[in-house]
Amino acid sequence: MGLALLKFGEEARVDLREFSLEGRNRKELRYAYHRAHKAGAMFEVVPANQVDGIMEELRHVSDEWLKEKDTAKKKILCWPICRCLPPSV
């Protein structure tokens, strides 16, 4: 039939009032959290009215990640997320 599965992304919704890293079933998440923290990873919620001011930085981070992954297919799917800035790689 010539059909193929094409994954576009993932979405998750988490009720933050109920979420916790405690317990045996969250062991892998705790490990990933601590490993990322030790590596210097950070997370920040940027208000919508400030996104335009950081788009170049986001594109740079995205391009570096994609370069590390060495996959052209992801570039095609990911770069439009950066508000139609052409890929720099």
LOPAVO-379161 format. One record per residue: residue number from 1; residue in three letters; x, y, z of N, C-alpha, C in turn. Coordinates in Angstrom, 3 decimals. Each point is the difference from the previous one (the first is absolute). Layout:
// residues N
+-----+------+----------+----------+----------+----------+----------+----------+----------+----------+----------+
:  nr : rest :     n_c1 :     n_c2 :     n_c3 :    ca_c1 :    ca_c2 :    ca_c3 :     c_c1 :     c_c2 :     c_c3 :
+-----+------+----------+----------+----------+----------+----------+----------+----------+----------+----------+
: NUM :  ALA :        X :        Y :        Z :        X :        Y :        Z :        X :        Y :        Z :
...
+-----+------+----------+----------+----------+----------+----------+----------+----------+----------+----------+
//
This chain:
// residues 89
+-----+------+----------+----------+----------+----------+----------+----------+----------+----------+----------+
:  nr : rest :     n_c1 :     n_c2 :     n_c3 :    ca_c1 :    ca_c2 :    ca_c3 :     c_c1 :     c_c2 :     c_c3 :
+-----+------+----------+----------+----------+----------+----------+----------+----------+----------+----------+
:   1 :  MET :    0.820 :   -1.192 :    0.000 :   -0.820 :    1.192 :    0.000 :    0.865 :    1.258 :    0.000 :
:   2 :  GLY :    1.261 :   -0.103 :    0.421 :    0.898 :    1.143 :   -0.059 :   -0.155 :    1.015 :    1.111 :
:   3 :  LEU :   -0.651 :   -0.352 :    1.083 :   -0.185 :    0.938 :    1.103 :    1.120 :   -0.157 :    1.023 :
:   4 :  ALA :    0.337 :    1.096 :    0.645 :    1.034 :   -0.036 :    1.029 :   -0.408 :    0.902 :    1.149 :
:   5 :  LEU :    0.404 :   -0.359 :    1.195 :   -0.267 :    0.807 :    1.182 :    0.960 :    1.181 :    0.036 :
:   6 :  LEU :   -0.524 :    1.192 :    0.222 :    0.821 :    1.200 :    0.099 :   -0.354 :    0.698 :    1.310 :
:   7 :  LYS :    0.921 :   -0.033 :    0.946 :   -0.231 :    0.609 :    1.307 :    0.344 :    1.483 :   -0.057 :
:   8 :  PHE :   -0.938 :    0.847 :    0.395 :    0.221 :    1.443 :   -0.033 :    0.431 :    0.579 :    1.340 :
:   9 :  GLY :   -0.255 :   -0.681 :    1.072 :    0.382 :    0.539 :    1.300 :   -0.767 :   -0.670 :    1.105 :
:  10 :  GLU :    0.168 :    0.512 :    1.181 :   -0.667 :   -0.542 :    1.167 :   -0.584 :    1.137 :    0.816 :
:  11 :  GLU :   -1.016 :   -0.322 :    0.724 :   -0.618 :    0.982 :    0.885 :   -0.284 :   -0.684 :    1.321 :
:  12 :  ALA :    0.260 :    0.685 :    1.072 :   -0.297 :   -0.536 :    1.318 :   -0.632 :    1.104 :    0.840 :
:  13 :  ARG :   -0.958 :   -0.392 :    0.776 :   -0.626 :    0.947 :    0.925 :    0.124 :   -0.565 :    1.401 :
:  14 :  VAL :    0.505 :    0.819 :    0.893 :    0.262 :   -0.447 :    1.362 :   -0.655 :    0.987 :    0.963 :
:  15 :  ASP :   -0.798 :   -0.526 :    0.907 :   -0.596 :    0.837 :    1.034 :    1.088 :    0.275 :    1.041 :
:  16 :  LEU :    0.574 :    1.188 :   -0.019 :    1.127 :    0.324 :    0.865 :   -0.372 :    0.014 :    1.480 :
:  17 :  ARG :   -1.268 :    0.142 :    0.300 :   -0.423 :   -0.041 :    1.403 :    0.133 :   -1.409 :    0.562 :
:  18 :  GLU :   -0.063 :   -1.009 :   -0.887 :    0.062 :   -1.397 :    0.429 :    1.340 :   -0.661 :   -0.286 :
:  19 :  PHE :    0.846 :    0.615 :   -0.832 :    1.241 :   -0.634 :   -0.450 :    1.050 :   -0.040 :    1.100 :
:  20 :  SER :    0.739 :   -1.099 :    0.045 :    1.078 :   -0.152 :    0.969 :    1.050 :   -0.941 :   -0.581 :
:  21 :  LEU :    1.244 :    0.199 :    0.402 :    1.073 :   -0.915 :   -0.388 :    0.219 :   -1.076 :    1.059 :
:  22 :  GLU :   -0.833 :   -0.017 :    1.001 :    0.151 :   -0.971 :    1.089 :   -0.547 :   -1.363 :   -0.414 :
:  23 :  GLY :    0.510 :   -1.023 :    0.641 :   -0.504 :   -1.351 :   -0.224 :    0.847 :   -0.809 :   -0.964 :
:  24 :  ARG :   -0.167 :   -1.315 :    0.095 :    0.794 :   -0.922 :   -0.808 :   -0.239 :    0.165 :   -1.504 :
:  25 :  ASN :   -1.226 :    0.290 :   -0.396 :   -0.296 :    0.109 :   -1.434 :    0.564 :    1.269 :   -0.633 :
:  26 :  ARG :    0.535 :    0.915 :    0.793 :    0.614 :    1.231 :   -0.532 :    1.524 :   -0.017 :    0.093 :
:  27 :  LYS :    0.568 :   -1.164 :    0.303 :    1.443 :   -0.122 :    0.188 :    0.779 :    0.467 :   -1.231 :
:  28 :  GLU :   -0.423 :   -0.431 :   -1.192 :    0.711 :    0.389 :   -1.226 :   -0.102 :    1.499 :   -0.260 :
:  29 :  LEU :   -1.128 :    0.605 :    0.312 :   -0.148 :    1.453 :   -0.161 :    0.913 :    0.754 :    0.964 :
:  30 :  ARG :    0.085 :   -0.496 :    1.241 :    0.905 :    0.641 :    0.963 :    1.440 :   -0.082 :   -0.486 :
:  31 :  TYR :    0.378 :   -1.167 :   -0.517 :    1.357 :   -0.176 :   -0.507 :    0.266 :    0.974 :   -1.150 :
:  32 :  ALA :   -0.930 :    0.094 :   -0.935 :    0.163 :    0.906 :   -1.142 :    0.059 :    1.451 :    0.464 :
:  33 :  TYR :   -0.834 :    0.347 :    0.963 :   -0.007 :    1.365 :    0.532 :    1.356 :    0.339 :    0.618 :
:  34 :  HIS :    0.506 :   -0.874 :    0.854 :    1.281 :    0.266 :    0.674 :    1.161 :    0.026 :   -0.992 :
:  35 :  ARG :   -0.033 :   -0.876 :   -0.982 :    1.057 :   -0.013 :   -1.009 :   -0.014 :    1.294 :   -0.819 :
:  36 :  ALA :   -1.182 :    0.447 :   -0.392 :   -0.118 :    1.251 :   -0.755 :    0.448 :    1.187 :    0.852 :
:  37 :  HIS :   -0.395 :    0.001 :    1.262 :    0.380 :    1.087 :    0.906 :    1.520 :    0.083 :    0.146 :
:  38 :  LYS :    0.633 :   -1.158 :    0.181 :    1.460 :   -0.026 :    0.123 :    0.687 :    0.456 :   -1.279 :
:  39 :  ALA :   -0.639 :   -0.236 :   -1.144 :    0.573 :    0.394 :   -1.289 :   -0.247 :    1.476 :   -0.309 :
:  40 :  GLY :   -0.777 :    0.680 :    0.854 :   -0.235 :    1.424 :   -0.198 :   -1.254 :    0.337 :   -0.782 :
:  41 :  ALA :   -0.866 :   -0.975 :   -0.200 :   -1.250 :    0.259 :   -0.730 :   -0.897 :    0.921 :    0.811 :
:  42 :  MET :   -0.758 :    0.837 :   -0.705 :   -0.944 :    0.876 :    0.665 :   -1.303 :    0.035 :   -0.784 :
:  43 :  PHE :   -1.041 :    0.373 :    0.672 :   -1.322 :    0.100 :   -0.585 :   -0.580 :    1.350 :    0.366 :
:  44 :  GLU :   -0.610 :    0.642 :   -0.976 :   -0.578 :    1.317 :    0.252 :   -1.268 :    0.152 :   -0.821 :
:  45 :  VAL :   -1.034 :    0.517 :    0.619 :   -1.225 :    0.328 :   -0.724 :    0.134 :    1.437 :   -0.449 :
:  46 :  VAL :   -0.057 :    0.210 :   -1.317 :    0.157 :    1.336 :   -0.559 :   -1.377 :    0.533 :   -0.385 :
:  47 :  PRO :   -0.380 :    1.149 :    0.536 :   -1.293 :    0.583 :   -0.369 :   -0.074 :    0.249 :   -1.510 :
:  48 :  ALA :   -1.172 :   -0.192 :   -0.568 :   -0.191 :    0.107 :   -1.453 :    0.518 :    1.322 :   -0.553 :
:  49 :  ASN :   -0.159 :    1.081 :    0.737 :    0.424 :    1.304 :   -0.516 :    1.518 :    0.171 :   -0.008 :
:  50 :  GLN :    0.756 :   -0.974 :    0.540 :    1.458 :    0.068 :    0.000 :    0.654 :   -1.004 :   -0.946 :
:  51 :  VAL :   -0.802 :   -0.828 :   -0.651 :    0.544 :   -1.056 :   -0.862 :    0.757 :    0.571 :   -1.194 :
:  52 :  ASP :   -0.536 :    1.020 :   -0.641 :    0.676 :    0.565 :   -1.178 :    1.428 :    0.445 :    0.315 :
:  53 :  GLY :    0.233 :    0.458 :    1.211 :    1.323 :    0.474 :    0.385 :    1.038 :   -1.100 :    0.187 :
:  54 :  ILE :   -0.442 :   -1.253 :    0.077 :    0.956 :   -1.101 :    0.197 :   -0.013 :   -1.007 :   -1.145 :
:  55 :  MET :   -0.678 :    0.309 :   -1.099 :   -0.119 :   -0.963 :   -1.094 :    1.353 :   -0.375 :   -0.601 :
:  56 :  GLU :    0.902 :    0.946 :   -0.143 :    1.322 :   -0.321 :   -0.552 :    0.738 :   -0.969 :    0.922 :
:  57 :  GLU :   -0.089 :    0.230 :    1.298 :    0.649 :   -0.893 :    0.955 :   -0.624 :   -1.395 :   -0.061 :
:  58 :  LEU :   -1.323 :   -0.055 :   -0.097 :   -0.684 :   -1.289 :   -0.105 :    0.412 :   -0.729 :   -1.278 :
:  59 :  ARG :    0.117 :    0.744 :   -1.085 :    0.419 :   -0.621 :   -1.261 :    1.410 :   -0.562 :    0.138 :
:  60 :  HIS :    0.884 :    0.749 :    0.644 :    1.378 :   -0.468 :    0.186 :    0.023 :   -1.299 :    0.818 :
:  61 :  VAL :   -0.741 :   -0.031 :    1.092 :   -0.056 :   -1.205 :    0.837 :   -0.568 :   -1.158 :   -0.807 :
:  62 :  SER :   -1.074 :    0.248 :   -0.743 :   -0.608 :   -1.039 :   -0.828 :    0.980 :   -0.504 :   -1.056 :
:  63 :  ASP :    0.676 :    0.920 :   -0.671 :    0.959 :   -0.388 :   -1.046 :    1.140 :   -0.833 :    0.576 :
:  64 :  GLU :    0.512 :    0.387 :    1.178 :    1.084 :   -0.757 :    0.622 :   -0.458 :   -1.400 :    0.391 :
:  65 :  TRP :   -1.218 :   -0.106 :    0.525 :   -0.540 :   -1.311 :    0.373 :   -0.156 :   -0.870 :   -1.243 :
:  66 :  LEU :   -0.550 :    0.599 :   -1.065 :   -0.199 :   -0.761 :   -1.238 :    1.331 :   -0.421 :   -0.608 :
:  67 :  LYS :    1.009 :    0.862 :    0.091 :    1.325 :   -0.336 :   -0.517 :    0.575 :   -1.199 :    0.763 :
:  68 :  GLU :   -0.209 :    0.008 :    1.301 :    0.481 :   -1.103 :    0.831 :   -0.713 :   -1.301 :   -0.351 :
:  69 :  LYS :   -1.277 :    0.094 :   -0.346 :   -0.790 :   -1.186 :   -0.350 :    0.263 :   -0.443 :   -1.430 :
:  70 :  ASP :    0.571 :    0.889 :   -0.821 :    0.365 :   -0.307 :   -1.372 :   -1.157 :   -0.614 :   -0.788 :
:  71 :  THR :   -1.125 :    0.715 :   -0.039 :   -1.151 :   -0.504 :   -0.727 :   -0.703 :    1.125 :   -0.755 :
:  72 :  ALA :    0.048 :   -0.052 :   -1.298 :   -0.632 :    1.027 :   -0.839 :   -1.514 :   -0.060 :    0.093 :
:  73 :  LYS :   -0.564 :   -1.173 :    0.216 :   -1.457 :   -0.126 :    0.059 :   -0.585 :    0.836 :    1.128 :
:  74 :  LYS :    0.665 :    0.025 :    1.135 :   -0.507 :    0.790 :    1.120 :    0.093 :    1.484 :   -0.293 :
:  75 :  LYS :    0.995 :    0.420 :   -0.747 :    0.112 :    1.419 :   -0.350 :   -1.228 :    0.448 :   -0.773 :
:  76 :  ILE :   -0.437 :   -0.818 :   -0.914 :   -1.163 :    0.355 :   -0.812 :   -1.222 :    0.170 :    0.883 :
:  77 :  LEU :   -0.145 :   -0.866 :    0.988 :   -1.174 :    0.063 :    0.855 :    0.118 :    1.037 :    1.110 :
:  78 :  CYS :    1.210 :    0.259 :    0.487 :    0.153 :    0.851 :    1.181 :    0.199 :    1.476 :   -0.300 :
:  79 :  TRP :    0.677 :    0.329 :   -1.084 :    0.342 :    1.421 :   -0.142 :   -1.189 :    0.923 :   -0.159 :
:  80 :  PRO :   -1.144 :   -0.425 :   -0.578 :   -1.116 :    0.953 :   -0.074 :   -0.530 :    0.423 :    1.367 :
:  81 :  ILE :    0.290 :   -0.772 :    1.028 :   -0.443 :    0.366 :    1.340 :    0.588 :    1.350 :    0.402 :
:  82 :  CYS :    1.172 :    0.307 :   -0.500 :    0.674 :    1.262 :    0.336 :   -0.529 :    1.155 :   -0.843 :
:  83 :  ARG :   -1.277 :    0.110 :   -0.076 :   -0.670 :    1.132 :   -0.656 :    0.519 :    0.284 :   -1.393 :
:  84 :  CYS :    0.156 :   -1.045 :   -0.778 :    0.354 :    0.116 :   -1.414 :    1.373 :    0.595 :   -0.252 :
:  85 :  LEU :    0.880 :   -0.072 :    0.961 :    1.386 :    0.398 :   -0.255 :    0.638 :   -1.136 :   -0.781 :
:  86 :  PRO :    0.718 :    0.274 :   -1.066 :    0.615 :   -1.091 :   -0.751 :    1.073 :   -0.681 :    0.844 :
:  87 :  PRO :    0.175 :   -1.307 :   -0.208 :    1.035 :   -0.687 :    0.779 :    1.374 :    0.566 :   -0.327 :
:  88 :  SER :    0.843 :    0.116 :    1.005 :    1.320 :    0.575 :   -0.227 :    1.030 :   -1.081 :   -0.308 :
:  89 :  VAL :   -0.398 :   -1.258 :    0.052 :    0.946 :   -1.092 :   -0.284 :   -0.162 :   -0.447 :   -1.424 :
+-----+------+----------+----------+----------+----------+----------+----------+----------+----------+----------+
//
